[in-house]
Amino acid sequence: MDQLSTTLSALADPTRRAIIARLAAGEATVNELAAPFDMSLPAVSKHLKVLERAGLISRGRNAQWRPCRLEARPMKEIADWIEPYRRFWDGSFDRLESYLQEIQGKESDQG
């Protein structure tokens, strides 16, 4: 599987997206990451392994503390891939806005 597919697959799960959102605020331990979820530590660890294999997080080692941290590179690859679609939607919304203004102008002229 290519890197983009691996990244998107890892982010398909809402628990993993929540973990990524938490790590965007800074490093955290497995216990800190597990706190908001109603699941076992082994279940959270499985989610972390998926994120780690996708390159979205890394784990450090500081004595007994193994902080997890967000790795931004795969997220940039997603942003780069989706950029042309964002431009498409921006253009579509701009055309819709112009059309609505045109219609409103015609209604004002008739009223």
A tleap script that builds the chain and sets N, CA, C and O, in Angstrom:
source leaprc.protein.ff14SB
mol = sequence {
  NMET ASP GLN LEU SER THR THR LEU SER ALA
  LEU ALA ASP PRO THR ARG ARG ALA ILE ILE
  ALA ARG LEU ALA ALA GLY GLU ALA THR VAL
  ASN GLU LEU ALA ALA PRO PHE ASP MET SER
  LEU PRO ALA VAL SER LYS HIE LEU LYS VAL
  LEU GLU ARG ALA GLY LEU ILE SER ARG GLY
  ARG ASN ALA GLN TRP ARG PRO CYS ARG LEU
  GLU ALA ARG PRO MET LYS GLU ILE ALA ASP
  TRP ILE GLU PRO TYR ARG ARG PHE TRP ASP
  GLY SER PHE ASP ARG LEU GLU SER TYR LEU
  GLN GLU ILE GLN GLY LYS GLU SER ASP GLN
  CGLY
}
set mol.1.N position { 0.853 -1.176 0.000 }
set mol.1.CA position { 0.000 0.000 0.000 }
set mol.1.C position { 0.902 1.243 0.000 }
set mol.1.O position { 1.906 1.283 0.710 }
set mol.2.N position { 0.544 2.240 -0.787 }
set mol.2.CA position { 1.348 3.462 -0.837 }
set mol.2.C position { 1.153 4.282 0.446 }
set mol.2.O position { 0.213 4.044 1.203 }
set mol.3.N position { 2.039 5.238 0.679 }
set mol.3.CA position { 2.036 6.017 1.924 }
set mol.3.C position { 0.735 6.796 2.109 }
set mol.3.O position { 0.198 6.828 3.216 }
set mol.4.N position { 0.220 7.421 1.061 }
set mol.4.CA position { -1.014 8.191 1.188 }
set mol.4.C position { -2.169 7.280 1.610 }
set mol.4.O position { -2.954 7.647 2.484 }
set mol.5.N position { -2.278 6.115 1.007 }
set mol.5.CA position { -3.340 5.164 1.361 }
set mol.5.C position { -3.190 4.693 2.804 }
set mol.5.O position { -4.180 4.571 3.526 }
set mol.6.N position { -1.966 4.431 3.220 }
set mol.6.CA position { -1.711 4.010 4.601 }
set mol.6.C position { -2.127 5.104 5.576 }
set mol.6.O position { -2.756 4.823 6.596 }
set mol.7.N position { -1.780 6.340 5.267 }
set mol.7.CA position { -2.124 7.473 6.131 }
set mol.7.C position { -3.639 7.647 6.209 }
set mol.7.O position { -4.200 7.781 7.297 }
set mol.8.N position { -4.294 7.645 5.055 }
set mol.8.CA position { -5.749 7.830 5.054 }
set mol.8.C position { -6.449 6.679 5.765 }
set mol.8.O position { -7.441 6.894 6.461 }
set mol.9.N position { -5.950 5.477 5.599 }
set mol.9.CA position { -6.527 4.320 6.288 }
set mol.9.C position { -6.397 4.475 7.802 }
set mol.9.O position { -7.340 4.195 8.542 }
set mol.10.N position { -5.236 4.918 8.256 }
set mol.10.CA position { -5.022 5.115 9.694 }
set mol.10.C position { -5.956 6.186 10.246 }
set mol.10.O position { -6.418 6.085 11.383 }
set mol.11.N position { -6.232 7.199 9.453 }
set mol.11.CA position { -7.081 8.304 9.907 }
set mol.11.C position { -8.573 8.018 9.720 }
set mol.11.O position { -9.409 8.837 10.101 }
set mol.12.N position { -8.908 6.881 9.144 }
set mol.12.CA position { -10.318 6.540 8.919 }
set mol.12.C position { -11.052 6.258 10.230 }
set mol.12.O position { -12.280 6.331 10.274 }
set mol.13.N position { -10.330 5.944 11.279 }
set mol.13.CA position { -10.938 5.611 12.563 }
set mol.13.C position { -11.071 6.861 13.440 }
set mol.13.O position { -10.095 7.592 13.607 }
set mol.14.N position { -12.257 7.124 14.004 }
set mol.14.CA position { -12.445 8.332 14.820 }
set mol.14.C position { -11.590 8.359 16.085 }
set mol.14.O position { -11.195 9.436 16.531 }
set mol.15.N position { -11.298 7.206 16.667 }
set mol.15.CA position { -10.439 7.175 17.851 }
set mol.15.C position { -9.042 7.641 17.490 }
set mol.15.O position { -8.433 8.420 18.224 }
set mol.16.N position { -8.533 7.167 16.360 }
set mol.16.CA position { -7.187 7.577 15.941 }
set mol.16.C position { -7.151 9.055 15.587 }
set mol.16.O position { -6.159 9.734 15.854 }
set mol.17.N position { -8.237 9.566 14.980 }
set mol.17.CA position { -8.272 11.017 14.692 }
set mol.17.C position { -8.276 11.820 15.990 }
set mol.17.O position { -7.650 12.877 16.067 }
set mol.18.N position { -8.973 11.328 17.003 }
set mol.18.CA position { -8.992 12.022 18.300 }
set mol.18.C position { -7.604 11.999 18.937 }
set mol.18.O position { -7.184 12.984 19.545 }
set mol.19.N position { -6.902 10.899 18.803 }
set mol.19.CA position { -5.540 10.805 19.329 }
set mol.19.C position { -4.641 11.810 18.615 }
set mol.19.O position { -3.851 12.504 19.255 }
set mol.20.N position { -4.760 11.890 17.299 }
set mol.20.CA position { -3.970 12.856 16.526 }
set mol.20.C position { -4.287 14.282 16.976 }
set mol.20.O position { -3.383 15.103 17.136 }
set mol.21.N position { -5.568 14.572 17.177 }
set mol.21.CA position { -5.971 15.919 17.627 }
set mol.21.C position { -5.349 16.231 18.981 }
set mol.21.O position { -4.895 17.353 19.207 }
set mol.22.N position { -5.322 15.259 19.881 }
set mol.22.CA position { -4.719 15.478 21.203 }
set mol.22.C position { -3.221 15.726 21.069 }
set mol.22.O position { -2.676 16.611 21.728 }
set mol.23.N position { -2.548 14.943 20.213 }
set mol.23.CA position { -1.105 15.098 20.054 }
set mol.23.C position { -0.729 16.401 19.356 }
set mol.23.O position { 0.412 16.851 19.460 }
set mol.24.N position { -1.674 17.009 18.649 }
set mol.24.CA position { -1.398 18.321 18.042 }
set mol.24.C position { -1.133 19.371 19.120 }
set mol.24.O position { -0.496 20.389 18.853 }
set mol.25.N position { -1.623 19.123 20.338 }
set mol.25.CA position { -1.399 20.041 21.458 }
set mol.25.C position { -0.073 19.775 22.164 }
set mol.25.O position { 0.348 20.572 23.002 }
set mol.26.N position { 0.596 18.658 21.835 }
set mol.26.CA position { 1.874 18.341 22.460 }
set mol.26.C position { 1.996 16.872 22.803 }
set mol.26.O position { 1.034 16.114 22.688 }
set mol.27.N position { 3.180 16.476 23.224 }
set mol.27.CA position { 3.455 15.084 23.564 }
set mol.27.C position { 2.531 14.595 24.668 }
set mol.27.O position { 2.044 15.378 25.483 }
set mol.28.N position { 2.296 13.281 24.682 }
set mol.28.CA position { 1.461 12.679 25.716 }
set mol.28.C position { 1.853 11.228 25.898 }
set mol.28.O position { 2.370 10.593 24.978 }
set mol.29.N position { 1.608 10.706 27.085 }
set mol.29.CA position { 1.851 9.300 27.360 }
set mol.29.C position { 0.646 8.476 26.889 }
set mol.29.O position { -0.411 9.024 26.577 }
set mol.30.N position { 0.822 7.173 26.846 }
set mol.30.CA position { -0.284 6.285 26.472 }
set mol.30.C position { -1.439 6.459 27.454 }
set mol.30.O position { -2.598 6.509 27.044 }
set mol.31.N position { -1.133 6.550 28.740 }
set mol.31.CA position { -2.190 6.744 29.743 }
set mol.31.C position { -2.949 8.045 29.511 }
set mol.31.O position { -4.175 8.078 29.624 }
set mol.32.N position { -2.234 9.107 29.191 }
set mol.32.CA position { -2.900 10.394 28.912 }
set mol.32.C position { -3.767 10.291 27.661 }
set mol.32.O position { -4.870 10.837 27.617 }
set mol.33.N position { -3.271 9.597 26.655 }
set mol.33.CA position { -4.043 9.441 25.417 }
set mol.33.C position { -5.262 8.556 25.627 }
set mol.33.O position { -6.297 8.759 24.993 }
set mol.34.N position { -5.143 7.570 26.518 }
set mol.34.CA position { -6.239 6.626 26.760 }
set mol.34.C position { -7.343 7.228 27.630 }
set mol.34.O position { -8.487 6.775 27.573 }
set mol.35.N position { -7.017 8.237 28.430 }
set mol.35.CA position { -7.958 8.765 29.423 }
set mol.35.C position { -9.360 9.080 28.889 }
set mol.35.O position { -10.336 8.705 29.539 }
set mol.36.N position { -9.511 9.750 27.736 }
set mol.36.CA position { -10.869 10.103 27.306 }
set mol.36.C position { -11.684 8.935 26.731 }
set mol.36.O position { -12.878 9.089 26.473 }
set mol.37.N position { -11.064 7.793 26.532 }
set mol.37.CA position { -11.731 6.692 25.852 }
set mol.37.C position { -12.157 5.605 26.821 }
set mol.37.O position { -11.486 5.345 27.819 }
set mol.38.N position { -13.266 4.982 26.517 }
set mol.38.CA position { -13.764 3.863 27.305 }
set mol.38.C position { -13.248 2.571 26.668 }
set mol.38.O position { -14.012 1.780 26.115 }
set mol.39.N position { -11.920 2.384 26.765 }
set mol.39.CA position { -11.305 1.168 26.214 }
set mol.39.C position { -10.056 0.850 27.011 }
set mol.39.O position { -9.526 1.696 27.730 }
set mol.40.N position { -9.599 -0.371 26.873 }
set mol.40.CA position { -8.426 -0.824 27.614 }
set mol.40.C position { -7.151 -0.185 27.063 }
set mol.40.O position { -7.124 0.308 25.935 }
set mol.41.N position { -6.101 -0.203 27.877 }
set mol.41.CA position { -4.804 0.299 27.413 }
set mol.41.C position { -4.281 -0.515 26.225 }
set mol.41.O position { -3.715 0.069 25.301 }
set mol.42.N position { -4.452 -1.856 26.216 }
set mol.42.CA position { -4.012 -2.603 25.034 }
set mol.42.C position { -4.754 -2.172 23.764 }
set mol.42.O position { -4.164 -2.153 22.684 }
set mol.43.N position { -6.036 -1.830 23.882 }
set mol.43.CA position { -6.791 -1.376 22.705 }
set mol.43.C position { -6.245 -0.039 22.207 }
set mol.43.O position { -6.103 0.163 21.001 }
set mol.44.N position { -5.941 0.869 23.128 }
set mol.44.CA position { -5.356 2.159 22.745 }
set mol.44.C position { -3.983 1.927 22.126 }
set mol.44.O position { -3.629 2.577 21.142 }
set mol.45.N position { -3.211 1.009 22.691 }
set mol.45.CA position { -1.887 0.698 22.147 }
set mol.45.C position { -1.979 0.197 20.711 }
set mol.45.O position { -1.115 0.510 19.892 }
set mol.46.N position { -3.013 -0.575 20.398 }
set mol.46.CA position { -3.198 -1.044 19.018 }
set mol.46.C position { -3.439 0.135 18.084 }
set mol.46.O position { -2.905 0.173 16.976 }
set mol.47.N position { -4.242 1.094 18.528 }
set mol.47.CA position { -4.464 2.298 17.717 }
set mol.47.C position { -3.154 3.050 17.514 }
set mol.47.O position { -2.869 3.528 16.416 }
set mol.48.N position { -2.360 3.154 18.575 }
set mol.48.CA position { -1.078 3.858 18.468 }
set mol.48.C position { -0.132 3.148 17.495 }
set mol.48.O position { 0.611 3.804 16.765 }
set mol.49.N position { -0.157 1.831 17.483 }
set mol.49.CA position { 0.704 1.085 16.558 }
set mol.49.C position { 0.303 1.353 15.110 }
set mol.49.O position { 1.164 1.472 14.238 }
set mol.50.N position { -1.001 1.448 14.850 }
set mol.50.CA position { -1.462 1.771 13.491 }
set mol.50.C position { -0.965 3.159 13.099 }
set mol.50.O position { -0.469 3.353 11.989 }
set mol.51.N position { -1.098 4.121 14.006 }
set mol.51.CA position { -0.646 5.491 13.728 }
set mol.51.C position { 0.870 5.532 13.541 }
set mol.51.O position { 1.377 6.258 12.685 }
set mol.52.N position { 1.575 4.764 14.329 }
set mol.52.CA position { 3.036 4.733 14.228 }
set mol.52.C position { 3.469 4.101 12.897 }
set mol.52.O position { 4.376 4.615 12.242 }
set mol.53.N position { 2.835 2.998 12.493 }
set mol.53.CA position { 3.168 2.366 11.211 }
set mol.53.C position { 2.894 3.305 10.039 }
set mol.53.O position { 3.589 3.259 9.024 }
set mol.54.N position { 1.882 4.152 10.184 }
set mol.54.CA position { 1.555 5.116 9.129 }
set mol.54.C position { 2.491 6.327 9.164 }
set mol.54.O position { 2.423 7.187 8.286 }
set mol.55.N position { 3.355 6.398 10.163 }
set mol.55.CA position { 4.287 7.521 10.273 }
set mol.55.C position { 3.660 8.777 10.851 }
set mol.55.O position { 4.259 9.851 10.793 }
set mol.56.N position { 2.455 8.655 11.410 }
set mol.56.CA position { 1.749 9.823 11.949 }
set mol.56.C position { 2.188 10.186 13.360 }
set mol.56.O position { 2.037 11.330 13.787 }
set mol.57.N position { 2.727 9.220 14.078 }
set mol.57.CA position { 3.251 9.497 15.415 }
set mol.57.C position { 4.589 8.796 15.575 }
set mol.57.O position { 4.927 7.878 14.827 }
set mol.58.N position { 5.340 9.248 16.565 }
set mol.58.CA position { 6.565 8.563 16.961 }
set mol.58.C position { 6.551 8.470 18.475 }
set mol.58.O position { 5.866 9.234 19.156 }
set mol.59.N position { 7.310 7.531 18.981 }
set mol.59.CA position { 7.384 7.354 20.431 }
set mol.59.C position { 8.823 7.523 20.871 }
set mol.59.O position { 9.735 6.888 20.342 }
set mol.60.N position { 9.005 8.390 21.846 }
set mol.60.CA position { 10.329 8.611 22.404 }
set mol.60.C position { 10.577 7.668 23.559 }
set mol.60.O position { 9.740 6.830 23.894 }
set mol.61.N position { 11.730 7.817 24.155 }
set mol.61.CA position { 12.037 7.018 25.342 }
set mol.61.C position { 12.820 7.915 26.296 }
set mol.61.O position { 13.907 8.398 25.981 }
set mol.62.N position { 12.237 8.119 27.459 }
set mol.62.CA position { 12.857 8.938 28.491 }
set mol.62.C position { 12.682 8.175 29.799 }
set mol.62.O position { 11.682 8.358 30.494 }
set mol.63.N position { 13.636 7.331 30.137 }
set mol.63.CA position { 13.545 6.418 31.278 }
set mol.63.C position { 12.301 5.546 31.098 }
set mol.63.O position { 12.191 4.839 30.096 }
set mol.64.N position { 11.375 5.580 32.034 }
set mol.64.CA position { 10.158 4.775 31.926 }
set mol.64.C position { 9.075 5.486 31.113 }
set mol.64.O position { 8.077 4.871 30.738 }
set mol.65.N position { 9.265 6.748 30.847 }
set mol.65.CA position { 8.258 7.547 30.141 }
set mol.65.C position { 8.490 7.433 28.651 }
set mol.65.O position { 9.585 7.719 28.168 }
set mol.66.N position { 7.463 7.014 27.909 }
set mol.66.CA position { 7.569 6.883 26.450 }
set mol.66.C position { 6.572 7.833 25.811 }
set mol.66.O position { 5.471 7.420 25.445 }
set mol.67.N position { 6.939 9.091 25.674 }
set mol.67.CA position { 5.976 10.053 25.113 }
set mol.67.C position { 5.696 9.798 23.634 }
set mol.67.O position { 6.585 9.416 22.873 }
set mol.68.N position { 4.458 10.015 23.252 }
set mol.68.CA position { 4.067 9.952 21.845 }
set mol.68.C position { 4.045 11.380 21.320 }
set mol.68.O position { 3.675 12.311 22.035 }
set mol.69.N position { 4.440 11.539 20.081 }
set mol.69.CA position { 4.410 12.877 19.479 }
set mol.69.C position { 3.904 12.776 18.050 }
set mol.69.O position { 4.088 11.762 17.377 }
set mol.70.N position { 3.276 13.828 17.610 }
set mol.70.CA position { 2.739 13.915 16.263 }
set mol.70.C position { 3.871 14.108 15.265 }
set mol.70.O position { 4.807 14.866 15.517 }
set mol.71.N position { 3.783 13.427 14.143 }
set mol.71.CA position { 4.722 13.611 13.037 }
set mol.71.C position { 3.938 14.227 11.882 }
set mol.71.O position { 2.956 13.648 11.418 }
set mol.72.N position { 4.360 15.378 11.425 }
set mol.72.CA position { 3.563 16.181 10.485 }
set mol.72.C position { 3.710 15.778 9.015 }
set mol.72.O position { 2.823 16.075 8.214 }
set mol.73.N position { 4.784 15.124 8.650 }
set mol.73.CA position { 5.036 14.849 7.227 }
set mol.73.C position { 3.873 14.158 6.518 }
set mol.73.O position { 3.477 14.612 5.445 }
set mol.74.N position { 3.304 13.074 7.072 }
set mol.74.CA position { 2.180 12.439 6.362 }
set mol.74.C position { 0.956 13.354 6.225 }
set mol.74.O position { 0.210 13.251 5.251 }
set mol.75.N position { 0.754 14.233 7.182 }
set mol.75.CA position { -0.369 15.164 7.103 }
set mol.75.C position { -0.152 16.149 5.954 }
set mol.75.O position { -1.105 16.534 5.278 }
set mol.76.N position { 1.096 16.555 5.733 }
set mol.76.CA position { 1.395 17.456 4.616 }
set mol.76.C position { 1.121 16.761 3.292 }
set mol.76.O position { 0.632 17.382 2.349 }
set mol.77.N position { 1.438 15.465 3.219 }
set mol.77.CA position { 1.157 14.715 1.992 }
set mol.77.C position { -0.342 14.697 1.692 }
set mol.77.O position { -0.747 14.802 0.534 }
set mol.78.N position { -1.165 14.565 2.735 }
set mol.78.CA position { -2.623 14.622 2.552 }
set mol.78.C position { -3.031 16.011 2.072 }
set mol.78.O position { -3.823 16.145 1.140 }
set mol.79.N position { -2.489 17.036 2.709 }
set mol.79.CA position { -2.826 18.415 2.329 }
set mol.79.C position { -2.426 18.690 0.881 }
set mol.79.O position { -3.174 19.325 0.138 }
set mol.80.N position { -1.257 18.215 0.482 }
set mol.80.CA position { -0.804 18.408 -0.899 }
set mol.80.C position { -1.722 17.678 -1.881 }
set mol.80.O position { -2.036 18.197 -2.951 }
set mol.81.N position { -2.146 16.473 -1.507 }
set mol.81.CA position { -3.012 15.691 -2.383 }
set mol.81.C position { -4.390 16.342 -2.534 }
set mol.81.O position { -4.975 16.316 -3.617 }
set mol.82.N position { -4.899 16.919 -1.459 }
set mol.82.CA position { -6.266 17.447 -1.481 }
set mol.82.C position { -6.336 18.883 -2.008 }
set mol.82.O position { -7.427 19.367 -2.310 }
set mol.83.N position { -5.217 19.560 -2.124 }
set mol.83.CA position { -5.185 20.960 -2.553 }
set mol.83.C position { -5.929 21.215 -3.868 }
set mol.83.O position { -6.704 22.170 -3.924 }
set mol.84.N position { -5.744 20.431 -4.916 }
set mol.84.CA position { -6.495 20.702 -6.154 }
set mol.84.C position { -8.011 20.623 -5.955 }
set mol.84.O position { -8.766 21.342 -6.610 }
set mol.85.N position { -8.444 19.760 -5.060 }
set mol.85.CA position { -9.884 19.632 -4.797 }
set mol.85.C position { -10.395 20.844 -4.025 }
set mol.85.O position { -11.519 21.297 -4.241 }
set mol.86.N position { -9.566 21.366 -3.128 }
set mol.86.CA position { -9.949 22.588 -2.404 }
set mol.86.C position { -10.128 23.733 -3.390 }
set mol.86.O position { -11.079 24.509 -3.293 }
set mol.87.N position { -9.199 23.830 -4.343 }
set mol.87.CA position { -9.324 24.889 -5.356 }
set mol.87.C position { -10.590 24.685 -6.185 }
set mol.87.O position { -11.263 25.653 -6.538 }
set mol.88.N position { -10.921 23.420 -6.499 }
set mol.88.CA position { -12.146 23.123 -7.232 }
set mol.88.C position { -13.361 23.617 -6.454 }
set mol.88.O position { -14.230 24.287 -7.012 }
set mol.89.N position { -13.422 23.284 -5.156 }
set mol.89.CA position { -14.580 23.697 -4.356 }
set mol.89.C position { -14.627 25.207 -4.182 }
set mol.89.O position { -15.706 25.795 -4.246 }
set mol.90.N position { -13.490 25.845 -3.965 }
set mol.90.CA position { -13.463 27.302 -3.860 }
set mol.90.C position { -14.025 27.922 -5.133 }
set mol.90.O position { -14.839 28.843 -5.066 }
set mol.91.N position { -13.597 27.424 -6.294 }
set mol.91.CA position { -14.097 27.932 -7.567 }
set mol.91.C position { -15.582 27.678 -7.719 }
set mol.91.O position { -16.309 28.536 -8.219 }
set mol.92.N position { -16.048 26.502 -7.291 }
set mol.92.CA position { -17.474 26.180 -7.371 }
set mol.92.C position { -18.295 27.123 -6.499 }
set mol.92.O position { -19.351 27.598 -6.918 }
set mol.93.N position { -17.817 27.393 -5.300 }
set mol.93.CA position { -18.544 28.302 -4.408 }
set mol.93.C position { -18.529 29.730 -4.946 }
set mol.93.O position { -19.517 30.452 -4.816 }
set mol.94.N position { -17.418 30.139 -5.547 }
set mol.94.CA position { -17.351 31.471 -6.148 }
set mol.94.C position { -18.360 31.594 -7.287 }
set mol.94.O position { -19.040 32.613 -7.410 }
set mol.95.N position { -18.459 30.556 -8.118 }
set mol.95.CA position { -19.443 30.581 -9.215 }
set mol.95.C position { -20.871 30.589 -8.671 }
set mol.95.O position { -21.736 31.278 -9.213 }
set mol.96.N position { -21.121 29.833 -7.614 }
set mol.96.CA position { -22.450 29.807 -7.007 }
set mol.96.C position { -22.791 31.182 -6.446 }
set mol.96.O position { -23.911 31.661 -6.622 }
set mol.97.N position { -21.841 31.818 -5.776 }
set mol.97.CA position { -22.071 33.147 -5.224 }
set mol.97.C position { -22.401 34.144 -6.341 }
set mol.97.O position { -23.323 34.947 -6.203 }
set mol.98.N position { -21.661 34.093 -7.429 }
set mol.98.CA position { -21.924 34.986 -8.560 }
set mol.98.C position { -23.317 34.739 -9.131 }
set mol.98.O position { -24.040 35.686 -9.442 }
set mol.99.N position { -23.689 33.479 -9.267 }
set mol.99.CA position { -25.005 33.131 -9.795 }
set mol.99.C position { -26.115 33.638 -8.871 }
set mol.99.O position { -27.112 34.188 -9.338 }
set mol.100.N position { -25.940 33.453 -7.573 }
set mol.100.CA position { -26.955 33.927 -6.614 }
set mol.100.C position { -27.079 35.445 -6.637 }
set mol.100.O position { -28.183 35.980 -6.542 }
set mol.101.N position { -25.963 36.132 -6.762 }
set mol.101.CA position { -26.010 37.594 -6.857 }
set mol.101.C position { -26.731 38.021 -8.131 }
set mol.101.O position { -27.498 38.983 -8.125 }
set mol.102.N position { -26.485 37.310 -9.209 }
set mol.102.CA position { -27.151 37.604 -10.480 }
set mol.102.C position { -28.663 37.421 -10.340 }
set mol.102.O position { -29.437 38.273 -10.776 }
set mol.103.N position { -29.075 36.326 -9.742 }
set mol.103.CA position { -30.505 36.060 -9.553 }
set mol.103.C position { -31.138 37.117 -8.646 }
set mol.103.O position { -32.225 37.619 -8.935 }
set mol.104.N position { -30.460 37.447 -7.561 }
set mol.104.CA position { -30.984 38.456 -6.644 }
set mol.104.C position { -31.094 39.809 -7.336 }
set mol.104.O position { -32.033 40.565 -7.087 }
set mol.105.N position { -30.135 40.112 -8.205 }
set mol.105.CA position { -30.190 41.364 -8.958 }
set mol.105.C position { -31.389 41.406 -9.896 }
set mol.105.O position { -32.038 42.443 -10.031 }
set mol.106.N position { -31.684 40.286 -10.542 }
set mol.106.CA position { -32.839 40.214 -11.431 }
set mol.106.C position { -34.132 40.352 -10.649 }
set mol.106.O position { -35.066 41.016 -11.098 }
set mol.107.N position { -34.190 39.719 -9.466 }
set mol.107.CA position { -35.400 39.825 -8.637 }
set mol.107.C position { -35.609 41.257 -8.168 }
set mol.107.O position { -36.740 41.741 -8.118 }
set mol.108.N position { -34.510 41.940 -7.823 }
set mol.108.CA position { -34.602 43.328 -7.388 }
set mol.108.C position { -35.084 44.228 -8.515 }
set mol.108.O position { -35.861 45.155 -8.286 }
set mol.109.N position { -34.622 43.954 -9.736 }
set mol.109.CA position { -35.034 44.748 -10.889 }
set mol.109.C position { -36.528 44.552 -11.174 }
set mol.109.O position { -37.199 45.482 -11.620 }
set mol.110.N position { -37.044 43.361 -10.921 }
set mol.110.CA position { -38.455 43.066 -11.212 }
set mol.110.C position { -39.367 43.552 -10.089 }
set mol.110.O position { -40.555 43.781 -10.315 }
set mol.111.N position { -38.828 43.710 -8.884 }
set mol.111.CA position { -39.646 44.054 -7.727 }
set mol.111.C position { -39.933 45.473 -7.651 }
set mol.111.O position { -40.615 45.916 -6.727 }
savepdb mol mol.pdb
quit
